[in-house]
Amino acid sequence: MADETPTQAPPLATAPPSKTESDSPAFVEKEDPSSASSVVAVSVSVTESVSTVIAEKEEQMPPPPPESVELEPDSSDKGDKEQPPPLSPPQPVESDSQSPAVTEKPKKEDSPSPAAAATVSLSESELQPPPASPPQEVATESKSVVEKDEAGAPEPTVSVTTTASAQEEVASVSEEKKIPQNLGSFKEESNIVTDLSDSERKALEELKQLVQEAIDTNLFASETQSEENPEKVNKEEAKEASIWGIPLLKDDRSDVILLKFLRARDFKLKDAFVMIKNTIHWRKEFGIDELLDEDLGDDMEKVVFMHGQDREGHPVCYNVYGEFQNKDLYQKAFSDEEKRMKFLRWRIQFLEKSIRKLDFSPGGVSTIFQVSDLKNSPGPGKRELRLATKQALQLLQDNYPEFVAKQVFINVPWWYLAFYKMMSPFMTQRTKSKFVFAGPARSAEALFKYIPPEQVPIQYGGMSLDYCDCNPEFSDADPVTEMTVKPGTKQTVEITIYEKCVLVWEIRVVGWEVTYGAEFMPNAKDSYTVIIQKPTKMTPKDEPVVSQSFKVGELGKVLLTVDNPTSKKKKLLYRFKVKPFCD
């Protein structure tokens, strides 16, 4: 449907608490009288190194120096790629995992910042020494990201510096070529009148005049008037006309509604007015006001549902076409004209209720972010579905203008692009400019571009679950750190602890196929490392999100390690929080 608006699992492997015998002198020295508050300070660092599996294979194989020169990508970057191999200083091999620089900075920040602070730094070292890499490669891969700043609290600063090998770059380029996607360049315009151009403001004022004349002459009156007292009906309709519960000529919210119709018709005044008139007539014929209170059952609640917000605050609507693989549900929705009409009425009812929750003030959010999941979707051979889709598409495009902020199609199968070409003539160019297509391998990545991972449902690669009393640790308000684990690399998240506390975290790698392990490494030399979770091969069949906690009784750091031996990039998501220590 083109231009329509639309639990966390219990902890899996919680380690036994570390023994609280560590009332060590080092712990006492760390506590300043100035920072004797109950707030815990932690710091986070992320290090990236060569995958253990790949490193073991390299050790078993005799070193072939000439072979390491990549001859295949010899077109534009041949000169750049051949420079690193000749230099081979031994020191980078030792600096893969534990870097003393990681803990130096947090120690200096310990006393001035008693509040929780996290500093994240990521560095990657490949088989070839990073210092020898050409400056162009580092420049294209390095970036600085400042995470969301909420309520004035100190937030993590992420500094990323990576040196990608030629093989990784070629693999990345070839992977992107496989993805069917159409990145729309559409950007929502402002609804504030002062932001409009002179011609747009003039069109808006003229449209208001036409609407006022239509109200005065009862042009918006329905053709089927009440036989009992038509005069009374006419008088009531002459007072005002409203759509989606908002009068067309009352306040600045009315301007937002009128601008939707103007933009849908490229500010062609007469076309926009005809569209408004036809929409008002259709709403009366379809019985929208009565439809809002109609009970149409809950059979389709898994087919279409609202969940979370995108990065710009738009509510997100998910359309799950794979649910129609259920033959009973398919027959119930599309087997004959009567059932197709009932499904259409249910979909319009859902849409109307969603629209009435929007903010139609000029600076508010008055559009919906649409996600269409095409996994296991019935093919184009299903005549009934094809008819229903065409009918709904036309109806929504004619009567619900400019309610789509973005339309992202995920898990797109090969046949859908042909189907899209067939439906494309029925869509306006403005509508098509909002479309984004992503194949199964890139669906989660496409969603994360527009929706933060903590707002994306777990079945689509995110961390948002159906919450219950059994696991109240995290909510959609708790931000998730997102990063990429490159092929053949191992990434370690180090959370350094400065006070006794209970550390709670969630971690997932979309699609897994990696090895995940967690351990606590005390600072005291006479203490032992505690294995929270031994390195475990995680498969797509495992729990998508691992929830764990660890009771920290002495200074040290928790290490979360993800080893990616595959040839694919992996999305790593994690978040953590610190709770007070209880004996």
C-alpha positions in Angstrom: 0.0 0.0 0.0 1.9 2.9 -1.3 0.9 6.3 -0.1 -0.9 5.4 3.1 -0.1 6.5 6.6 -0.1 4.1 8.0 10.1 -8.0 26.2 12.8 -8.2 26.7 13.9 -11.8 27.3 15.0 -12.8 30.8 18.8 -12.8 31.3 20.3 -15.7 29.4 23.6 -16.3 31.0 24.0 -14.3 34.2 27.3 -15.0 35.8 27.7 -15.6 39.5 28.6 -12.5 41.3 32.2 -11.8 41.9 33.3 -12.3 45.5 33.0 -9.2 47.6 36.2 -10.0 49.3 37.9 -7.1 47.4 37.9 -4.4 50.0 41.4 -3.9 48.6 43.5 -0.8 49.3 43.3 0.1 45.6 39.5 0.4 45.9 39.9 2.8 48.9 42.5 4.9 47.1 40.1 5.5 44.2 37.5 7.1 46.4 37.9 10.8 46.9 36.0 12.6 49.7 34.7 14.9 46.9 33.2 11.9 45.0 31.6 10.1 47.9 28.2 10.1 46.2 26.3 7.0 45.3 26.7 7.8 41.6 28.9 5.3 39.8 31.4 6.4 37.2 32.2 4.1 34.3 34.0 4.4 31.1 33.7 2.4 27.9 36.3 1.7 25.2 36.0 -0.4 22.1 39.0 -2.1 20.4 39.0 -3.9 17.1 41.5 -6.6 16.1 41.9 -9.5 13.8 39.4 -12.4 14.3 40.8 -15.2 16.3 39.8 -17.8 13.8 41.5 -15.9 11.0 44.6 -15.3 13.1 44.9 -19.1 13.8 44.6 -19.9 10.1 47.3 -17.3 9.4 49.6 -18.9 12.0 49.2 -22.3 10.4 49.8 -21.1 6.9 53.4 -20.2 5.7 53.6 -16.4 5.3 53.5 -15.5 1.6 54.6 -11.8 1.4 54.3 -11.4 -2.4 50.7 -12.8 -2.4 49.5 -10.2 0.0 49.7 -7.6 -2.7 46.1 -7.4 -4.1 46.3 -7.6 -7.9 42.5 -7.7 -8.6 41.5 -4.2 -7.6 44.1 -2.7 -9.9 42.1 0.1 -11.5 41.9 3.2 -9.5 43.4 2.3 -6.1 46.3 0.0 -7.2 49.0 2.5 -6.1 47.4 2.9 -2.7 46.9 -0.8 -1.9 50.5 -1.9 -2.7 52.1 0.4 -0.1 51.3 -1.3 3.2 53.0 -4.7 2.7 56.6 -3.7 2.5 56.6 -2.2 6.0 56.3 -4.8 8.8 57.4 -3.5 12.2 56.6 -6.0 14.9 55.0 -3.7 17.4 51.4 -3.5 16.1 51.0 -7.3 16.6 51.3 -6.8 20.4 48.8 -3.9 20.5 45.7 -5.9 19.3 43.7 -6.3 22.4 44.9 -4.6 25.6 46.1 -1.0 25.1 47.4 0.9 28.2 46.1 4.1 26.7 42.5 2.9 27.2 42.6 3.3 31.0 44.8 6.3 31.3 42.2 8.9 30.3 39.4 7.6 32.4 41.6 7.7 35.5 42.2 11.4 35.0 38.5 12.0 34.6 37.6 9.9 37.7 37.7 12.6 40.3 36.2 15.6 38.4 33.2 13.6 37.1 31.4 11.6 39.8 28.4 11.2 37.4 28.4 8.3 35.0 30.5 9.1 32.0 31.5 6.9 29.1 34.3 7.5 26.6 34.3 5.2 23.6 37.2 4.8 21.3 37.6 2.3 18.5 40.8 1.3 16.7 41.4 -1.5 14.3 44.6 -3.2 13.5 44.8 -5.6 10.5 47.5 -8.0 9.5 49.3 -5.1 7.8 50.6 -2.4 10.1 48.2 0.6 10.3 51.0 3.3 10.3 51.9 2.4 6.7 48.4 3.0 5.4 47.9 5.8 2.9 46.2 8.9 4.4 43.4 8.7 1.9 42.1 5.4 3.3 42.1 6.6 6.9 40.3 9.8 5.8 37.5 8.0 4.2 36.9 5.6 7.1 37.5 7.8 10.1 34.7 9.7 11.7 33.6 11.4 14.9 30.2 10.9 16.3 28.6 12.6 19.3 25.8 10.6 20.6 22.4 12.0 21.7 22.5 14.6 24.3 19.5 14.2 26.7 18.6 16.2 29.7 22.1 17.7 30.0 23.6 14.4 31.2 27.2 13.7 30.0 26.9 11.4 27.0 29.5 9.1 25.4 31.7 10.6 22.7 32.6 8.1 20.0 35.8 8.5 18.1 36.3 6.0 15.3 39.6 5.5 13.4 39.8 2.5 11.1 42.2 1.3 8.4 40.3 -0.9 5.9 42.2 -3.4 3.8 41.7 -3.5 0.0 40.0 -6.9 0.3 37.4 -5.4 2.7 36.7 -2.5 0.4 36.1 -4.7 -2.6 33.8 -7.0 -0.6 31.9 -4.0 0.6 31.4 -2.6 -2.9 30.3 -5.9 -4.3 27.8 -6.4 -1.5 26.2 -3.0 -2.0 25.7 -3.8 -5.7 23.4 -6.7 -4.8 21.0 -4.6 -2.8 17.8 -3.6 -4.6 17.1 -0.1 -3.3 15.8 3.2 -4.5 16.9 5.9 -2.1 14.3 8.7 -2.3 15.6 12.2 -1.9 12.3 13.5 -0.6 12.5 15.9 2.4 9.4 17.1 4.2 8.7 20.8 3.7 7.8 23.2 6.5 4.2 23.8 7.4 4.9 27.2 9.0 3.3 29.9 6.8 6.2 32.3 7.1 8.5 29.6 5.6 6.4 29.3 2.5 7.4 31.1 -0.7 5.3 34.0 -1.9 3.5 31.9 -4.6 2.8 29.2 -2.0 1.3 31.6 0.5 -0.8 33.1 -2.3 -2.1 29.7 -3.3 -2.9 28.9 0.4 -4.9 32.2 0.8 -6.8 31.6 -2.5 -7.6 28.0 -1.5 -9.1 29.3 1.8 -11.3 31.6 -0.2 -12.5 28.8 -2.4 -13.2 26.6 0.6 -15.2 29.4 2.3 -17.3 29.9 -0.9 -17.9 26.2 -1.1 -19.1 26.1 2.5 -21.3 29.1 2.0 -22.9 27.6 -1.1 -23.2 24.1 0.4 -20.9 22.7 -2.3 -19.4 20.2 0.1 -22.9 18.9 1.0 -23.4 15.3 0.2 -25.5 14.4 -2.8 -27.7 12.0 -0.8 -29.3 14.3 1.7 -31.5 13.3 4.6 -35.1 13.0 3.4 -36.5 13.8 6.8 -35.1 17.3 7.1 -32.7 18.3 4.3 -32.7 22.0 5.2 -31.4 21.3 8.7 -28.6 19.2 7.2 -27.6 22.0 4.8 -27.4 24.5 7.6 -25.2 22.3 9.7 -22.9 21.6 6.8 -22.7 25.3 5.9 -21.3 26.2 9.3 -17.9 24.4 8.7 -16.2 21.6 6.9 -13.7 19.4 8.7 -11.4 16.5 7.8 -9.7 14.2 10.3 -11.5 16.1 13.1 -9.9 19.4 12.1 -12.0 22.3 10.7 -10.7 23.5 7.3 -11.0 27.2 8.2 -10.3 27.6 11.9 -6.7 28.0 12.9 -3.1 27.2 11.9 -3.9 23.4 12.0 -6.3 24.1 9.2 -3.4 25.5 7.1 -1.5 22.3 7.6 -4.4 20.3 6.2 -4.9 22.6 3.2 -1.1 22.5 2.5 -1.3 18.7 2.3 -3.8 19.0 -0.6 -1.8 21.8 -2.3 1.4 19.8 -2.2 -0.3 16.7 -3.4 -1.3 18.6 -6.5 1.9 20.6 -6.9 0.2 23.8 -5.7 -2.2 23.8 -8.6 -5.1 25.6 -7.0 -8.1 24.2 -8.9 -6.7 20.6 -8.7 -6.2 20.9 -4.9 -9.7 22.3 -4.4 -11.3 19.5 -6.5 -9.3 17.0 -4.4 -10.6 18.5 -1.2 -14.2 18.4 -2.5 -13.9 14.8 -3.7 -12.3 13.7 -0.4 -15.2 15.3 1.7 -17.8 13.6 -0.5 -16.0 10.2 -0.3 -15.7 10.4 3.5 -19.4 10.9 3.8 -20.2 8.1 1.3 -17.7 5.7 3.0 -19.1 6.6 6.4 -15.9 7.6 8.1 -17.5 9.0 11.2 -19.5 5.8 11.8 -16.5 3.7 10.9 -14.4 5.0 13.8 -16.8 3.3 16.3 -17.3 0.1 14.3 -16.1 -3.2 15.7 -14.3 -5.0 12.9 -12.4 -7.5 15.1 -8.7 -8.0 15.8 -7.8 -10.7 13.2 -5.5 -8.3 11.4 -3.6 -6.8 14.3 -0.4 -8.7 13.3 -0.8 -7.5 9.7 -0.6 -3.8 10.5 0.6 -2.3 13.8 2.2 0.9 15.1 5.6 0.6 17.0 8.0 3.4 18.1 9.2 6.5 16.4 11.8 7.3 13.8 14.8 9.6 14.3 12.6 12.7 13.5 9.7 11.7 15.8 7.4 10.3 13.2 5.3 7.3 14.5 6.2 4.1 12.6 3.6 1.8 11.0 4.6 -1.8 10.1 2.8 -3.6 7.3 3.6 -7.3 7.5 2.4 -8.9 4.2 3.9 -12.3 5.2 1.0 -12.9 7.5 -1.1 -13.6 4.5 0.8 -16.8 4.0 -1.8 -18.1 6.5 -4.4 -19.5 4.1 -7.3 -19.0 6.5 -6.4 -15.3 7.1 -5.9 -14.8 3.3 -9.3 -16.3 2.6 -10.9 -14.2 5.3 -9.5 -11.0 3.9 -9.6 -11.4 0.1 -11.7 -14.4 -1.0 -14.6 -12.3 -2.3 -15.6 -8.7 -2.9 -17.5 -8.5 0.4 -14.5 -9.6 2.4 -12.1 -7.4 0.5 -14.3 -4.4 1.3 -14.4 -5.4 5.0 -10.6 -5.6 5.0 -10.4 -2.2 3.3 -12.7 -0.7 5.9 -10.6 -2.2 8.7 -7.4 -0.7 7.2 -9.1 2.7 6.8 -10.3 2.6 10.4 -6.8 1.8 11.6 -5.4 4.7 9.5 -8.0 7.1 10.7 -7.3 6.4 14.3 -3.6 6.7 13.7 -4.0 10.1 11.9 -6.1 11.5 14.8 -3.1 11.0 17.1 -0.9 13.2 15.0 0.1 16.8 15.8 -1.3 19.1 13.1 0.3 22.3 14.5 2.6 23.9 12.0 5.8 22.7 13.8 4.3 19.3 14.8 4.6 15.8 13.3 1.7 15.3 10.9 3.1 12.3 8.8 3.7 8.6 9.5 6.8 6.6 8.7 5.7 3.4 6.8 7.6 0.1 6.8 6.4 -2.7 4.5 7.8 -6.1 5.3 7.7 -8.3 2.2 9.2 -11.5 3.7 7.1 -14.5 2.7 4.7 -12.1 1.0 2.3 -13.9 -1.4 3.5 -13.5 -5.0 2.0 -11.4 -7.7 0.1 -14.4 -8.9 -2.5 -13.9 -6.1 -5.3 -12.2 -8.1 -7.4 -11.3 -5.0 -4.4 -9.6 -3.3 -3.5 -7.7 -6.5 -7.1 -6.4 -6.8 -7.2 -5.3 -3.2 -3.8 -3.6 -3.4 -4.7 -1.6 -6.5 -8.1 -0.6 -5.0 -6.5 0.5 -1.7 -3.6 2.3 -3.4 -5.9 4.5 -5.5 -8.2 5.2 -2.6 -5.4 6.2 -0.2 -3.6 8.3 -2.8 -6.8 10.2 -3.6 -8.1 10.8 -0.1 -5.0 10.8 2.2 -2.5 13.2 0.7 1.0 13.7 2.2 0.7 11.4 5.2 3.8 9.3 4.4 7.1 10.7 5.7 9.0 7.8 4.2 8.1 4.3 2.8 10.7 1.7 3.4 10.3 -1.8 1.9 12.3 -4.4 3.6 13.0 -8.1 2.8 12.3 -7.3 -0.8 12.1 -10.4 -3.0 13.4 -10.5 -6.6 9.9 -10.5 -8.1 8.7 -7.4 -6.3 10.6 -4.9 -8.5 8.6 -6.2 -11.5 5.4 -5.9 -9.5 6.5 -2.4 -8.5 7.0 -1.4 -12.1 3.5 -2.6 -12.8 2.0 -0.5 -10.0 4.2 2.5 -10.5 2.0 4.2 -13.2 -0.7 4.5 -10.5 1.6 6.5 -8.2 2.6 10.2 -8.4 6.3 11.0 -8.7 6.2 12.7 -5.3 5.0 9.4 -3.8 7.6 7.4 -5.5 10.4 9.7 -4.3 9.6 8.6 -0.7 10.3 4.9 -1.4 13.4 3.0 -0.2 14.0 -0.7 -1.0 16.2 -3.1 0.9 16.9 -6.8 0.4 16.9 -9.3 3.3 20.6 -8.8 4.0 20.3 -5.1 4.4 16.9 -4.7 5.9 18.1 -4.0 9.5 20.7 -1.5 8.2 18.1 0.3 6.2 15.8 0.6 9.2 18.6 1.8 11.5 19.3 4.7 9.0 16.0 6.2 9.8 14.9 4.6 13.1 17.1 4.2 16.2 17.8 0.6 17.1 16.1 1.0 20.5 12.9 1.8 18.6 13.1 -1.1 16.1 11.2 -4.3 17.0 13.4 -7.2 17.9 12.1 -9.2 14.9 13.6 -6.6 12.6 17.0 -6.5 14.1 16.4 -3.9 16.8 16.3 -4.0 20.6 12.7 -3.0 21.2 10.7 -5.8 22.9 7.2 -6.3 24.4 8.0 -5.3 27.9 6.6 -7.0 31.0 7.1 -7.0 34.7 9.5 -9.9 34.4 12.2 -7.9 32.7 11.9 -4.1 33.4 15.6 -3.2 33.0 15.5 -1.4 29.6 12.9 0.4 27.7 12.7 2.2 24.3 14.0 5.3 26.1 17.4 3.7 26.8 19.7 4.5 23.8 21.5 1.7 22.0 25.1 2.0 20.8 25.4 0.8 17.2 28.6 -0.2 15.4 29.9 -2.4 12.6 32.0 -5.4 13.1 34.0 -5.8 9.9 34.7 -9.1 8.2 37.5 -11.1 9.9 37.8 -8.8 12.9 37.2 -9.1 16.7 35.7 -6.2 18.6 35.9 -5.9 22.4 33.8 -3.5 24.4 35.6 -2.6 27.6 33.5 -1.2 30.4 35.8 0.1 33.2 34.3 0.2 36.7 35.3 2.7 39.3 32.9 1.8 42.2 31.1 -1.2 43.5 27.9 -1.6 41.4 25.7 -4.1 39.5 26.3 -3.8 35.8 23.4 -4.8 33.6 23.7 -5.0 29.8 22.0 -6.2 26.6 23.9 -7.1 23.5 23.0 -8.5 20.0 24.6 -9.0 16.7 22.1 -9.0 13.9 22.0 -12.5 12.4 24.7 -13.6 14.9 27.2 -16.1 13.1 29.8 -14.8 15.5 31.4 -15.8 18.7 30.4 -13.9 21.8 32.0 -14.0 25.3 32.0 -11.9 28.4 34.5 -11.7 31.4 35.4 -9.5 34.3 39.1 -8.5 34.7 40.0 -7.1 38.1 42.6 -4.5 38.5 44.2 -6.2 41.5 47.2 -8.3 40.4 46.4 -11.1 42.9 42.7 -11.4 41.6 41.5 -13.8 39.0 39.6 -13.1 35.8 35.9 -14.1 36.1 34.4 -15.8 33.1 30.8 -14.4 32.8 30.1 -16.2 29.6 32.7 -18.4 27.9 33.1 -17.6 24.2 30.1 -19.2 22.5 29.3 -19.6 18.8 26.0 -17.7 18.3 23.8 -18.8 15.4 20.7 -17.1 13.9 18.6 -19.7 15.9 19.9 -18.4 19.2 18.1 -15.8 21.3 18.4 -12.5 19.3 19.2 -10.4 22.4 21.5 -11.5 25.3 20.6 -9.9 28.6 23.1 -10.3 31.4 24.2 -8.7 34.7 27.3 -8.9 36.9 27.8 -7.8 40.5 31.1 -5.9 40.7 32.7 -5.9 44.1 36.2 -4.6 43.1 37.7 -2.3 40.6 38.2 -3.7 37.1 36.5 -3.9 33.8 33.9 -6.0 32.0 35.0 -7.2 28.5 32.3 -8.0 25.9 34.0 -9.7 23.0 32.5 -10.3 19.5 34.6 -12.3 17.0 33.4 -12.2 13.4 35.2 -14.8 11.3 32.8 -14.4 8.4 33.2 -12.5 5.2 30.2 -10.3 6.0 29.9 -7.1 8.0 27.9 -7.5 11.2 25.8 -4.9 13.1 26.7 -4.9 16.8 24.2 -3.3 19.2 24.6 -3.0 22.9 23.5 -0.9 25.9 24.2 -1.0 29.6 23.2 0.6 32.9 24.7 0.8 36.3 22.7 -0.1 39.4 23.6 0.4 43.1 25.6 -2.4 44.7 23.7 -4.4 47.4 25.5 -6.8 49.8 
